Structures are given as structure tokens and as C-alpha cells.
Amino acid sequence: MTTLMDVPAVTGQYEATARPAHWGGVLAMTLCVFALIASEFMPVSLLTPMAADLHVSEGLAGYGIAISGAFAVITSLSISTLAGSMNRKTLLLALTGLMAVSGAVVALAPNYVVYLAGRALIGVVIGGFWSMSAATAIRLVPTAQVPRALAVFNGGNALATVIAAPLGSHLGSVVGWRGAFFCLIPVAAVAFIWQWISLPSMAAERADGSGNVFRLFKRRTVVLGMAACGAFFMGQFTLFTYVRPFLETVTRVDVSRLSLILLAIGIAGFIGTAMIGTFLKGGLYRILIVIPVLMAAIALALIPLGAWMWPVAVLFALWGLLATAAPVGWWSWIADAMPEEDAEAGGGLMVAVIQLAIALGSTVGGMLFDGSGYRSTFVASAVVLLLGAFLTLLTSRASAGRAA
């Protein structure tokens, strides 16, 4: 899913600069992160009622995540050039306002085409916000307080991971899926006002050549690493996009049990994010290889065990533990592979890779889910995850060769 993986690449460029702490701005952006993550993945917990109301299949409804990913790719690759010398505070406010507009368009969508248009708008916000968010957060506090600021900032991501899916499912059962999307609008409005008040003016800071993100592909390690990261996210969302229809049609859980399983996934993910730092100290690439292998095993185990609720709940909790923690590992990889690259180029490229992978994964998963059922979807997820593990192994060997 989208994360702050471009942080380590930019810390150094601000080390010599002292600045006042703008903790209000950090907290405002944290609320914005929460609203953004909730907006991006809200369809996962509401896929079935959305499909029924829009008169499309669940696979087609899942393409709402794919189209947001596609527009995020386009935006992340072009935002640095398009924004140019625009003040970054102004740009962040514009993106936050667009997030509220997206929620309104989706909530009021009279048909499938308008729904996709609303999802395209949130894709623009995703690509633009994540490409510059880490560098912006680093500019808000003195260098010594940067780790604390980033921990607070990333807390919005973790909080949304824990509660957004089960809350969306619960709201959908109480006020309908449209009401659930409407609930995101006041959150975005509060984030807009808070950022307007608390963020300082931030003139654009671009390094020479920062707009050319593709120059990073000149290095074999970067090519392999980006491919491995992309395969991981594609494999993850080939399956995860269709969790709700699987639980409802195969495991046959009601809405309350569905919400509890989604909450378990989120809580496990929060725990995994908190724990993975300890494991990464023992070997970055080892963890980045083991995680997709274990997730592939879970995907395959869900096929024969799909009719039993408790085994399914446990397996999905393990899935959340691994899937939510993995991006922290890729964040660390960015620091190792591109320690001297500027934030907007490296961060924009990573956002593009992740969002393209999410779009491909949800699209392939939807085609398979509609065409031949959940079994083929879960097998495809496992295959792509194993491919990601293999590409990560190649990345580690290329990195070792470069170091030698």
C-alpha cells in the first residue's frame, strides 16, 4: 500500500539547517495521511454493496482501486515538473481539497463511470501527496527531532490501517456505502483547515535533474529492487482487494464478523509495523524475501480452509501482520540503494511503482475473480508473491556485488 519510503533519502540534505518546530503542521499532515489511506482503500471493505448499487460485478467495482493507482502513477511521475516552483504549502492544500471533492463525487455517483471519475481524483491526490510528503515533514522540524516527527506522521498510516477497513464496513451497514464515503469529507475538511493554519510557507526546493525520475534506472540494483517491490504489492493486492467477497461468499460471515476480521487484520498490521525494526537488524534482504514467501503460503492455505471462519481469521491476521510491516523494509532498502538521491525523484518513482503494482494486482485479481473464481485469484497472488521473493534475492546479490 502507499508509505513513507522516501524518508531516508532526504534526511541528509537538511542536516545543516536549523529551523523552528512546527508540530501543529506535523499533526495536521498526520490527519491528512489518515484520511488519504482511508479514502484509498475504503472500497475494499465496501466492495459488495457498491457493486450491487452500481449494477456491476465485484471485479469491476474493484477496478476503482486500480484506476486510483493508475492516476497515482501518472501524478507521482509528473508532480515535480508540474508543480515547478509552486509553494509546497499551497500544493498540499490543493491536494487535500481535491481529496474532499473525490469523496463527494464517489458518494454521489449515479453510475459506474462517475464512480471511476471520483476514484481517479483520489489517485491524483495519492500520487502528489506521497511523492512530497516525507520531504515536507522533514522541513517542519529541526534535524534532531526528525525521527520523532516521522514516527508521529506515519502514525496516521498505522491508525488508518487498523480502523479504516472495519469502520468502513460498519458504517456501510449503518448508513450505506455512500454514507461511509461522505464521512471522509469532514475529516478532509478539518485536515485542510488545520494545515492552512499550522503549515509554514514552504518554497519549492528542487535539486538539479530531480524531475527526471527515470535516471535512477541506470543502476541494476535499483531496477531489480523496484521490480521486486512492485511484484510484492501486485501479489498482495491481487488477493487483498477481494477479501470481502471471499469472506461473504466462501467463508459466509455476516457484517459483524466481517468487521471483526478486518479489525484483526489491521491490529496485526500495526503490531507487525512496530516489531519489524528488530528483525530488520538481522538482515534486510532476508526479511524482504521471507515475507512474500509466507504470504504466498497463506494465500494457498486459504483455498482449502476457506469455509472455516476461525482458520480464515487467523490466516488473514497473519497476512496483515506481514503485509503491513513489509513496506518498512522497502523504506530501509531505499536508504541503502539511493542514499544520495533527492526526495522527489526517488520518492516519486517508488510511489509510481507501488501504485502501478496495486492497479495491476487489483485488475488481474478482478478478472480472475469474475472469470474463474477465488481459487485462481489466490493462486495468482501466490505466484506473483513468490516472483517478488525471487527478484528480491537477485537484488541482494546485485547489491552484494556492488559493495564488493
Secondary structure as GFF3:
##gff-version 3
##sequence-region A 1 404
A	DSSP	alpha_helix	8	11	.	.	.	ID=ss1
A	DSSP	three_ten_helix	12	14	.	.	.	ID=ss2
A	DSSP	alpha_helix	23	54	.	.	.	ID=ss3
A	DSSP	alpha_helix	58	83	.	.	.	ID=ss4
A	DSSP	alpha_helix	88	108	.	.	.	ID=ss5
A	DSSP	alpha_helix	112	138	.	.	.	ID=ss6
A	DSSP	three_ten_helix	143	145	.	.	.	ID=ss7
A	DSSP	alpha_helix	146	182	.	.	.	ID=ss8
A	DSSP	alpha_helix	184	198	.	.	.	ID=ss9
A	DSSP	three_ten_helix	213	218	.	.	.	ID=ss10
A	DSSP	alpha_helix	220	240	.	.	.	ID=ss11
A	DSSP	alpha_helix	243	246	.	.	.	ID=ss12
A	DSSP	pi_helix	247	251	.	.	.	ID=ss13
A	DSSP	alpha_helix	255	280	.	.	.	ID=ss14
A	DSSP	alpha_helix	284	305	.	.	.	ID=ss15
A	DSSP	alpha_helix	309	337	.	.	.	ID=ss16
A	DSSP	alpha_helix	343	372	.	.	.	ID=ss17
A	DSSP	alpha_helix	374	403	.	.	.	ID=ss18
###
